[in-house]
Amino acid sequence: MSYVSRDTMLLTTPFHSRVEAMCDLNDWGNWMGYTTPNAYFDVELEYFAVRSTTGVFDLSPMNKYRVTGPDAQRYLDRLITRDVSKIGVDRVGYAIWCDDNGQVMDDGTIFRLGEQDYRICSYQRADDWFAWNTLGFDVTIENESESIAGLAVQGPTSCTVLTLLGCTDLNQLKPFGIAHYSFEGRPLMVSRTGFTGDLGYEVWVPPESAEALWDQLFELGRDYLIKPIGSYALELARIEAGFLQANVDFMPAEEVVRVGRTRSPFELGLGWLVDFKKPLFNGRSALLKEQQQGSRYRFAMLDVEGNKPAEHSFILKGDKQVGTVTSAAWCPTAKANIAYAQIEMPHGAVGDELVAEIYYQRELHWTRLLAPCKVIDAPIFKSPKRWQTPAPPH
Amino acid sequence: MTDYDAIIIGAGHNGLICASYLAKEGKNVLVLDARNEPGGCASTREFAPGHHVSDCAQWLSQFDQGIVEDLDLKAAGLKLGKPKTTISLQSDGDHLVLDGDTISGAGVDSADQAAYRDFKKMVRSFAKLMTTLYRSRPPKLVEQNWTDRLTLMKLGLGLKLLGRERLRDLMRVVMINIYDVMNEHFSNAALKSAIALDAVTGTNMGPRSPNTVYSYLHRATGEHLGQSGTTQVLGGMGAFGQSLATAAEKSGAKIQLDSAVTAIVKTEDRVTGVTLDSGEQISAKLVISSADPATTFRRLLGYHQMEAGMAKRVECYRSRSGTAKLHLALSGLPSFTGLSEGQLTERLLITPPMDGMETALNPMKYRELSDLHTFDISIPTLEDPGLAPQGQHSLTAIVHYVPYEPHIGWEAGKPQLLSQLISELEGYAPGIGALITASELVVPSDFETSHGMTGGSWHHGELSIDQALMMRPFPGSTQYATAVEGLYLCGAGAHPGGGLQGLPGRNAAKEILKRGAL
């Protein structure tokens, strides 16, 4: 898929020529080995494109694995913690998978493309783990990461823009639904999924279609104030919307070398994804034991007083340090100072009042701030548009 | 209600021992075996008209004395022959004789004799220490369980009592190879290779392979547990199997032969029974497998019924042996250069020097036939004439450096290897070829078929530090319980491992009873 203009250590995505042309700040980051923009022109304006009009994010570096064969569903049911049979054809499910110790390896989405035809979209490269998982199953795993290019098209005007592109009746597509179209003679798949907590879609095409897709989207979307967005703006949106990020809010279990640094689904607030009704899945016996004996940590969403993001803060209960912050941001739309923290049990229940020890610097002057905070039960940004079908007109 | 409290897969020695201990506590136990006789690797077979041999295990030297007493095996009919001296044959007829702590012949000098006494003393002190570990469940290191702490404390005390020098020696040698250790202690080549033979037989290794010191200590520990010396079972090994079966039945266990288990049945999230080749399903509170881990988990349970990390561990578990058995029917007693007729009943070894042993490993590794082998020979008919027609004899030998699957295939490979082995024997027993009336070569893959041992591995998995003690067969399935609810292990693939020792079966039963799993 690589569009490589010169020898670099990082790969480029199929959209790179277009991304590069629009990346006014020339601010690049390394996302899983790919050159990706941190910001195009202004982080906050990019963020507001997602919230008010349409933001476009190149998510081609996501890893995509095709799972096919007579045992595809049984294979996935053993791999992930939730019940795969509940994901219908042309539907998507959010999922996590664990190792045998019940520790989260990664999270991702499962696209059901046919009866026994699935695609796993994961943050981590997982060739090795997915291959080991095939033992005992009649299933074929294909890493198709490089043969699919993807764009997240997110925001209130996203449905309109994509409809102009030829995605007929897209407004009828339910959240987590998949629709198939063609684009310049090649397949184009749209899923109503995203990482922003608002109305939004992800568009999947063969790499050959990438540049034309980008060009037409921005041409047709001009009147709808379509903007490209980089990782920083997406980070803001996802924290506001309550999504966890691998390698930020938890360490993928396989990458951890120090004892005790992995986390279970319960410790990440993802217990709802664990279905013990299934007789077997990776991590089940360890998680059952944890359920009986208790977890070490609790994932807490904190509403922090003031407007200083509690980045990397210690969380205190009285004088005692009971946790640390993994993600934090001042969320512009919710107008709230949100932090995600891992809190030692038994602290961190909803309503618990804690203190964030925040350090911030202005002109080389560091200030320590003890900001009271409160554990909240749900993301503070809730957009009804996210769940409405038909998708609301803007 | 289940049909039984426990179903034990495999009526080998460990299965029968486990059954006996459980049945003695009033548990309702069924032992199933695919073969038509009990004993597993402790079996006797007529390989030529009138010639009966112990067709798998040959010597009884490591069997835990405590089990003999607990199960009263003497009353159950177990009869052992006299302890054997080991004689390592030399081509010039000046043989090396190893009798207890004394060695003679083959040009060993007084320095080597003294060094041998010291070496045996050191090995015994290590073996004594390992006995503590072998007679209990393997302790887990991180879970802080009191039973495990106690074992570790005993072990710690034992290590302390070894003394600083011995402890240093143990820590230093246990991870290295027998080749280096032999060269450190001895100068006589025949002596070095005779000891090294014990470190590699039954494994997939040569003397310079890591873990060979551990496999040697494992054997030495067995001999410490056995306290019987190397003996042959009168009536053949099958008689040993039979005595264990008698003891098990006396304890109240039921043994059902000719009943191959084709699958371990899992209902929801736990094992609930087995399926037989007849299609019959039998249920039990627990299924305890004495089959090797690869057979138990891969073939009988199936990878799709376990978590993926465990499937990976099973797949990576090393279970292959380069050891075969040679059976010869002889029209008369052979004559070995430099051996008296009386010495023919002893344990006879043939081995090249250590470098030759190491060289012999290469063809085996690369799936070729070697032109050098080691032999561990018994002529059982001298002490037990009933095993052959009157006036005739049988020779059985444990032969190492035989590939699991040679490139040329076994159909072509067997006759070739057989004549190679006989010509190697001829070098020490001229004229033996003319006495042979029938012969049989049992290669590792034959053991897999006949006795169900994956890779032909006697030990049900290579005996190496990474597959031993608290990691046997692999993390997550130690202490006889497996990661699958309701499924236990009691075979050589569990701690402390293989060799006719009986401790996996005994320890498994004790652990199951202690946990109140039944």
Interface residues (C-beta under 8 A of the other chain):
Chain A: D71 R74 R78 L79 D99 D100 N101 W129 W132 N133 L135 G136 F137 P279 L280 F281 N282 G283 R284 S285
Chain B: K266 E268 D269 G302 Y303 H304 Q305 M306 E307 A308 G309 M310 A311 K312 E315 G476 A483 E485
